[in-house]
């Protein structure tokens, strides 16, 4: 997997979709986060309906409509007590395929 560090030293993974790997302050979970841009002419109602549909079908992730016309897709991986390298890599690979499917299913006409 290719990765880089951004200006805030966040890890950015370059995969099927680019996403961030963000450890929690308490070190009990790692959040994977992928951002997409909504088209500016999409309504708030369309965005919220999209988010609700994604959350209804894809239960391991959480979608939200953020500021600045963004669709945010996250997955929190619990790591309290440890996680094997293999399990972590498999989780990263699994997450990288989900946002594309969710966009294809529910947001293809709303995303730039």
Backbone torsions as a table, in degrees:
resi	resn	phi	psi	omega
1	UNK	NA	136.3	176.1
2	UNK	-89.2	142.0	178.0
3	UNK	-148.7	164.6	175.9
4	UNK	-150.3	168.5	175.7
5	UNK	-107.2	136.5	177.4
6	UNK	-89.3	-170.8	-177.0
7	UNK	-62.4	-26.5	179.2
8	UNK	-96.9	13.8	-178.1
9	UNK	64.0	24.6	172.1
10	UNK	-80.0	144.9	179.6
11	UNK	-83.5	127.7	177.5
12	UNK	-116.1	120.2	179.8
13	UNK	-95.5	133.3	179.5
14	UNK	-104.6	103.5	-177.2
15	UNK	-135.5	-148.0	177.2
16	UNK	-54.5	-40.1	168.3
17	UNK	-129.4	150.7	176.8
18	UNK	-81.2	138.3	179.3
19	UNK	-149.4	163.6	-178.8
20	UNK	-102.4	148.6	174.1
21	UNK	-114.0	114.0	-171.6
22	UNK	-124.7	103.1	176.6
23	UNK	-66.8	143.8	177.9
24	UNK	-75.5	158.6	178.3
25	UNK	-62.3	-33.7	-178.8
26	UNK	-83.7	-4.2	178.5
27	UNK	64.0	24.3	-179.3
28	UNK	-101.8	-8.1	178.2
29	UNK	-157.6	162.5	174.7
30	UNK	-124.4	128.1	179.9
31	UNK	-99.2	131.7	171.8
32	UNK	-100.8	131.8	-174.7
33	UNK	-137.5	131.2	179.8
34	UNK	-125.1	133.4	-178.0
35	UNK	-116.8	140.1	175.3
36	UNK	-131.0	156.1	177.7
37	UNK	-100.4	125.5	171.4
38	UNK	-73.1	148.9	172.9
39	UNK	-64.4	137.4	-177.2
40	UNK	-59.4	-26.7	-178.5
41	UNK	-86.2	0.2	176.6
42	UNK	-75.2	141.6	-176.8
43	UNK	-82.2	162.4	176.9
44	UNK	-62.3	-38.4	178.4
45	UNK	-62.2	-44.3	178.2
46	UNK	-61.1	-41.4	-179.9
47	UNK	-64.3	-45.6	-179.1
48	UNK	-67.4	-38.1	176.3
49	UNK	-63.3	-41.1	177.2
50	UNK	-59.9	-49.5	-179.9
51	UNK	-59.6	-44.8	-179.8
52	UNK	-63.4	-40.4	178.8
53	UNK	-65.6	-42.7	178.0
54	UNK	-62.1	-47.0	180.0
55	UNK	-63.9	-30.6	178.9
56	UNK	-72.5	-33.7	-177.1
57	UNK	-93.6	-39.9	-174.7
58	UNK	-104.1	92.5	-169.5
59	UNK	-77.3	-19.1	-178.5
60	UNK	-86.3	-13.5	178.5
61	UNK	-109.1	169.6	175.5
62	UNK	-130.1	125.9	176.5
63	UNK	-105.4	145.1	176.2
64	UNK	-148.5	155.0	176.7
65	UNK	-100.4	117.0	-175.2
66	UNK	-104.0	-175.8	175.7
67	UNK	-67.3	164.8	177.0
68	UNK	61.2	35.8	175.1
69	UNK	59.1	42.5	-177.2
70	UNK	-112.5	145.1	168.4
71	UNK	-105.8	120.1	-178.4
72	UNK	-109.6	126.9	176.9
73	UNK	-118.7	124.8	-177.3
74	UNK	-129.9	159.5	172.3
75	UNK	-144.6	124.1	176.9
76	UNK	-95.4	121.9	178.6
77	UNK	-100.9	116.9	177.9
78	UNK	-70.5	132.2	-179.9
79	UNK	-128.9	5.3	176.1
80	UNK	-60.2	128.8	-177.5
81	UNK	91.1	-7.5	175.3
82	UNK	104.6	161.5	176.1
83	UNK	-150.3	138.5	-179.0
84	UNK	-73.1	156.1	178.0
85	UNK	-59.6	-41.2	-179.0
86	UNK	-63.1	-45.9	179.9
87	UNK	-63.0	-38.3	-179.8
88	UNK	-67.5	-44.8	178.8
89	UNK	-63.4	-41.6	177.2
90	UNK	-62.5	-38.4	177.6
91	UNK	-64.9	-41.8	177.7
92	UNK	-60.8	-44.9	-179.8
93	UNK	-65.7	-40.0	179.0
94	UNK	-63.5	-45.8	-179.2
95	UNK	-61.3	-39.9	-174.6
96	UNK	-62.1	-22.2	-179.9
97	UNK	-89.4	-22.1	-173.4
98	UNK	-70.1	-47.9	-177.5
99	UNK	-57.8	-39.5	178.6
100	UNK	-61.8	-42.9	178.6
101	UNK	-64.2	-42.4	-179.4
102	UNK	-63.8	-42.2	178.2
103	UNK	-63.5	-45.4	-180.0
104	UNK	-60.4	-41.9	-177.3
105	UNK	-72.3	-39.6	-167.4
106	UNK	-132.4	-7.4	-172.1
107	UNK	-137.9	11.5	-173.4
108	UNK	-59.5	-31.2	-179.3
109	UNK	-90.2	-5.7	-177.9
110	UNK	-104.8	-14.0	-174.2
111	UNK	-100.2	139.3	177.7
112	UNK	-65.5	NA	NA
